[in-house]
C-alpha cells in the first residue's frame, strides 16, 4: 500500500504545480543556455515548482554537475515535503553533516524521515561530492516506494534496471558511475510524473 500512496501523492503534487506552466514553456527556455526542447520543458516545469533554479546571470548550466546535498534538496521539494524540514534541523545523522550545514535538514529528512538516501559504508554522507547517475536514480526509485528487496542488491545496476522498467530514465542515456548533470536531473524529476 505504501508503495502506491507515495507515487500518487507525488504525482498529484507535481501535476497541480505543472498547471502553472505557460503554454509556450514546452518549446522555449527561460535560460539562455538551454536549447533542447525536452530539457527546456523539464527545467521550466521544475523551476515553477521551486524544485530547481538557474543562476543570476540568466543561465541554467545544464551540463554542470550537482552535489549529493543539492540533489537531496531537489528530492525533498519534489516530494512536497519542505514543510517537514523544521523537524530535522538539529538532528545529526551523518558525522559530516552537522546542523549548521546549509542542507542538513534536507539530508536528514531524506535519510531519516523518508529513508530514500543512505550514506557510505564509513557512515558519512559526503554532501559536497558530485552525485552519480546511479546514486540519483536509486534515490528516485526509493522515492517511488521500491525497497532493496524488490529492486535487487546490485548497486547501481538493479536500480537502473528498475528505473528503466518504470520509465524513469526515458529519453536519457545514463551510466551508473557517471556524474549526473543538471539537465539530466531535471529530466529525471519530470519523468517521475510518468512512472508506473
C-alpha positions as CSV (number, residue, x, y, z in Angstrom):
1,X,0.0,0.0,0.0
2,X,2.8,2.4,0.9
3,X,4.4,1.9,-2.5
4,X,1.2,3.1,-4.2
5,X,0.4,6.1,-1.9
6,X,3.8,7.9,-2.2
7,X,3.8,7.9,-6.0
8,X,0.2,9.0,-6.1
9,X,0.9,11.9,-3.7
10,X,4.0,12.8,-5.7
11,X,2.0,12.7,-9.0
12,X,-0.8,14.9,-7.6
13,X,1.6,17.4,-6.1
14,X,3.7,17.7,-9.3
15,X,0.6,17.7,-11.6
16,X,-1.0,20.6,-9.6
17,X,2.3,22.5,-9.8
18,X,2.5,21.9,-13.6
19,X,-0.8,23.6,-14.2
20,X,1.0,26.9,-13.9
21,X,3.4,26.1,-16.8
22,X,2.8,28.6,-19.6
23,X,1.7,27.2,-23.0
24,X,5.0,28.3,-24.6
25,X,7.2,26.8,-21.9
26,X,7.3,23.4,-23.7
27,X,9.3,25.0,-26.6
28,X,11.2,27.9,-25.0
29,X,13.5,28.2,-22.1
30,X,13.7,30.9,-19.6
31,X,17.5,30.3,-19.6
32,X,19.8,31.5,-22.4
33,X,21.9,28.3,-22.4
34,X,19.1,25.7,-22.8
35,X,18.2,24.8,-26.4
36,X,17.0,21.2,-26.2
37,X,13.1,21.3,-26.1
38,X,12.7,18.3,-23.8
39,X,15.3,19.6,-21.3
40,X,13.8,23.1,-21.5
41,X,10.3,21.7,-20.7
42,X,11.7,19.8,-17.7
43,X,13.7,22.7,-16.4
44,X,10.9,25.2,-16.7
45,X,8.3,22.9,-15.1
46,X,10.6,22.2,-12.1
47,X,11.6,25.9,-11.9
48,X,8.0,26.8,-11.5
49,X,7.6,24.3,-8.7
50,X,10.7,25.6,-6.9
51,X,12.5,22.3,-7.2
52,X,15.4,23.9,-9.1
53,X,16.5,27.3,-10.4
54,X,19.2,28.8,-12.6
55,X,21.9,31.3,-11.9
56,X,21.8,35.0,-11.5
57,X,23.3,35.6,-15.0
58,X,20.3,34.0,-16.7
59,X,21.9,30.6,-17.4
60,X,21.0,27.2,-16.1
61,X,24.2,25.4,-17.0
62,X,22.5,22.1,-17.9
63,X,25.9,20.3,-18.4
64,X,27.0,21.3,-14.9
65,X,27.1,18.8,-12.1
66,X,25.1,18.6,-8.8
67,X,26.3,17.7,-5.4
68,X,24.7,15.0,-3.3
69,X,23.3,17.7,-1.0
70,X,21.8,19.7,-3.9
71,X,20.1,16.6,-5.2
72,X,18.6,15.8,-1.7
73,X,17.2,19.3,-1.6
74,X,15.5,18.8,-5.0
75,X,14.1,15.4,-3.9
76,X,12.6,17.0,-0.8
77,X,10.9,19.7,-2.9
78,X,9.7,17.2,-5.5
79,X,8.0,15.2,-2.7
80,X,6.4,18.4,-1.5
81,X,7.9,17.7,2.0
82,X,9.6,21.1,2.7
83,X,7.1,21.8,5.5
84,X,8.7,19.0,7.5
85,X,12.2,20.4,7.4
86,X,11.9,22.1,10.8
87,X,11.9,18.6,12.5
88,X,15.3,17.8,11.0
89,X,17.3,21.0,11.5
90,X,19.1,20.0,14.7
91,X,19.4,16.2,14.1
92,X,22.8,14.7,13.3
93,X,22.6,11.5,11.3
94,X,25.9,11.7,9.5
95,X,29.0,12.9,11.2
96,X,29.9,15.1,8.2
97,X,26.5,16.8,8.1
98,X,26.3,18.9,11.2
99,X,23.2,21.0,11.9
100,X,25.0,24.2,10.8
101,X,25.5,22.8,7.2
102,X,23.2,24.5,4.7
103,X,21.5,21.3,3.6
104,X,21.4,19.4,6.9
105,X,17.6,19.4,7.2
106,X,17.1,18.2,3.6
107,X,19.7,15.4,4.0
108,X,18.3,14.4,7.4
109,X,14.7,14.4,6.2
110,X,15.6,12.3,3.1
111,X,17.7,9.9,5.3
112,X,15.6,9.5,8.4
113,X,12.2,10.9,7.6
114,X,11.7,9.4,4.1
115,X,14.5,6.8,4.0
116,X,15.3,7.5,0.4
117,X,19.0,8.1,0.8
118,X,21.9,6.4,2.5
119,X,25.4,7.2,3.4
120,X,28.6,5.4,2.5
121,X,29.8,2.3,4.4
122,X,32.0,4.5,6.6
123,X,28.9,6.2,8.0
124,X,29.5,9.5,6.3
125,X,27.3,11.2,3.6
126,X,29.9,13.3,1.8
127,X,27.3,16.0,0.9
128,X,29.7,18.0,-1.3
129,X,30.7,15.2,-3.6
130,X,29.1,15.2,-7.1
131,X,26.2,12.8,-7.4
132,X,26.4,10.0,-9.9
133,X,23.6,8.9,-12.1
134,X,23.4,5.6,-10.2
135,X,23.0,7.4,-6.8
136,X,20.4,9.8,-8.2
137,X,18.4,7.0,-9.8
138,X,18.5,4.9,-6.7
139,X,17.1,7.8,-4.6
140,X,14.2,8.4,-7.0
141,X,13.5,4.6,-7.2
142,X,13.2,4.6,-3.4
143,X,11.1,7.7,-3.6
144,X,8.7,5.8,-5.7
145,X,8.4,3.3,-2.8
146,X,10.6,0.4,-4.1
147,X,12.7,-1.4,-1.5
148,X,16.1,-3.1,-1.8
149,X,14.4,-6.5,-1.7
150,X,12.1,-5.5,-4.6
151,X,14.9,-4.0,-6.7
152,X,17.7,-6.4,-6.0
153,X,21.0,-6.0,-4.3
154,X,23.4,-5.0,-7.1
155,X,24.0,-1.2,-7.0
156,X,23.6,0.7,-9.3
157,X,22.6,-1.8,-12.0
158,X,19.5,-3.1,-10.2
159,X,18.2,0.4,-9.6
160,X,18.9,1.4,-13.2
161,X,17.0,-1.7,-14.4
162,X,14.0,-0.9,-12.2
163,X,14.1,2.8,-13.4
164,X,14.0,1.6,-17.0
165,X,11.1,-0.7,-16.2
166,X,9.0,2.2,-14.7
167,X,10.2,4.6,-17.4
168,X,12.0,6.9,-15.0
169,X,15.0,7.2,-17.3
170,X,13.1,7.5,-20.6
171,X,14.9,9.8,-23.0
172,X,18.1,9.6,-21.1
173,X,21.3,7.7,-21.6
174,X,22.8,7.2,-18.2
175,X,25.8,5.2,-16.9
176,X,25.7,4.4,-13.2
177,X,29.1,5.8,-12.3
178,X,28.9,8.9,-14.5
179,X,28.3,12.3,-12.9
180,X,24.7,13.4,-13.2
181,X,24.3,16.7,-15.0
182,X,21.8,19.4,-14.0
183,X,19.9,18.9,-17.3
184,X,19.7,15.1,-16.7
185,X,18.4,15.7,-13.2
186,X,15.6,18.0,-14.5
187,X,14.6,15.3,-17.0
188,X,14.6,12.6,-14.3
189,X,12.4,14.6,-11.9
190,X,9.9,15.3,-14.7
191,X,9.9,11.6,-15.7
192,X,8.6,10.9,-12.2
193,X,5.2,12.1,-13.4
194,X,5.0,9.3,-15.9
195,X,6.3,6.5,-13.8
196,X,4.3,3.4,-13.1
